[in-house]
Amino acid sequence: MDSRRLQYFVSVADNGGFTAAAKVTFISQPALSLAVKELEVEVGARLFDRIGRKIQLTAAGSALLGPARQVLRDLETGRAAVRAVTGLETGVVSLACLPTLAADPVAALVGRFRRHHPGVRVDLAAPEDSRELFELVETGGSEVGLTDALDVPEALEATALGPQHLVFILPPGASSDSVASTALTDFEEIRFVASPEGTSTRRLLDELLGSVGLTPKLAVVTAQRDAILPLVLAGAGAALVPESMAHVASRLGAVVARPVPPAVRELALVHRPGSLSPAATRFAELASWRDG
């Protein structure tokens, strides 16, 4: 099976049409269409339904998409293996992470990797939740994913990265000691700014207060993670956030309260079984250096 045709097929699927894919792959649209038709003849099935100017994958196209991505990634792995002997001068790491992990620890991990390998690009996907992240990794949309270590599917391999500590931030002027630890029962009357049900931090908030028989009282539920800190600073409620975000919040006037017992979630790097590309292997190595 011609890898060039597979590349064009994946590009059409990813870009939602032949015109956009032609621009991305730097070939003419007729040449791209011909290559996809040749691939359809080769596999013996239509890969796209063409409805006016719009296209959508057929059942056969959906079945081929994951294996096609893997073939292209395996080819890139072979090329990268050759480049690896020269010190990973080029290449790509495709990484997915939960939105609540993008700032901490992913930003620091990507920065560390880029300092060591400035010629390697990092493509960072932003799935909405763990289910979507696992699907991205399982189908080859991302080579590796960074998530909490709970409920990792058996189809994926996981490498433990260690804990992430979370603390409460409260609006400026809240009556709490920003240094002393705070018992969870003290949050019985506190109202929270929280992410929707099903997200990892919401689950941790529910479990944390649930351990002392409390149910979080919600002031704001938002899928806009970037809005959580401004909402707390504006007095809308308290929030459970990674400690790195709490440092920023504290400088802006928020009150930090460290729960007793501590709020901790274990993190993991997940990927499909088998060998990773050299760039992803190196990223995993550097990610494990939590103090590096």
Secondary structure, DSSP 8 states (H G I E B T S, - for coil): --HHHHHHHHHHHHHTSHHHHHHHHTS-HHHHHHHHHHHHHHHTS--EEEETTEEEE-HHHHHHHHHHHHHHHHHHHHHHHHHHTTTS-S-EEEEEE-GGGIIIIIHHHHHHHHHH-TTSEEEEE--SSHHHHHHHHHTTSSSEEEEESTT--TTSEEEEEEEEEEEEEE-TT-SS-SSSEEEGGGGSS-EEEE--TTSHHHHHHHHHHHTTT---EEEEE-S-GGGHHHHHHTTS-BEEEEHHHHHHHHHTT-EEEEEES-EEEEEEEEE-SS---HHHHHHHHHHT-TT-
